[in-house]
Amino acid sequence: MSTQAGGGAEETRVLVVEDDRGIAESLVRGLRQAGYAVEGVRTGHAALAAPSPDVVLLDLGLPDIDGGRGAPEAAGPVRCGDHRRDRPG
C-alpha cells in the first residue's frame, strides 16, 4: 500500500504504519489531501525498511512488532514544535 504524493510547500514526508486497511487508507488519503508526501505500510518490518520519513504515525498494536517497544529503538531525534531533543535512553 505504498502511496506517495507531493504538493505540500514543505514536502514533509509522513510514514503511516497501520495494519488495519480502512484506518490506513483514511489516514493516507487525508494526509495526501493536506499536501503531505505519504507512504503507508502495514507491518513493522516494512516500516523499518522504508526510507526515513520526517514523521511516523505508528499503530502500537502491529501483528509483527510491538509498536510500543519497537518505536523507541527505531526512532531518531524527536522534534516537538521548534524544540529538538535527543531521544531518551
N, C-alpha and C positions, 0 to 999 in steps of 0.2 A: 504494500500500500504506500509506496514511496511517492509523495506528491510534492512538487516544488512549484512555487510561484513567486514572482518578484513584484515590484511596483511600489513598495514602501520607500519613502525617502531615505531611510537609514539602512534598508536592507537587513534588518535584524533576522537572523536565522533561528528558527524555532524547531526543536525536535519534540514531537508528540509521541510518547511511549505509552500505548494503551492497547490491551488485548481485546477489549470489547469493541467490535466493529462500529456499532452505532455511535458510541461515545466518541471514538476516534474520528469518524467521518465528520461529526458535528464540530469538533474542535478544529480539525484541519480546515474545513470549509469556512468557519468564522474567522480564523486567523488569516486565511488567504484573502478573504473579503476586506480585512483590515489592512492589507498590504504587506503582510509578513511573508518571508520565504520559509516555507514549511515542509518538513519531511515527517512522515508518520511511519512508525514501525510498531510491530505487535509483540515483540519479545525483548527481554533484557539483553540477550546476546546480540540481537540486531542493533540495539541502541549502542552497545559498547563498540560495535564495528562501524557505526555511522560516523561521517565527518563531524568534527567538533562544532556544535552549534553555539549560539550566543545564549540561548535559553532552552531549558528542558522542562517539559511538563510530563511528570512521571507518575504513572499508576503504581501505587505501593504494593498492590496485590497481583503481580505478574506471575504467570504459571512457571517460568523457568528460573527467575531470580527474585529474591525477596527485595523489593524496591527500597524498603526501609533500611535494610542492612547494606545493600549494594550502592546506594546513592552516595553516601559519604566517601566511599572508596573510589568511585569513578569521577567525583566532582573535582573541578579545578577551583580556582579562586571564586569566591562568592561576591557578587556585586549587589548592593542594596541601595537603590536610588543613585546618588552621586558618590556614595562611600564605598570603598573597596577594602576588603579584608581577606586574609588567607583563611582557608577552611580550617575548622577546628581539628585538633588531634593529629 
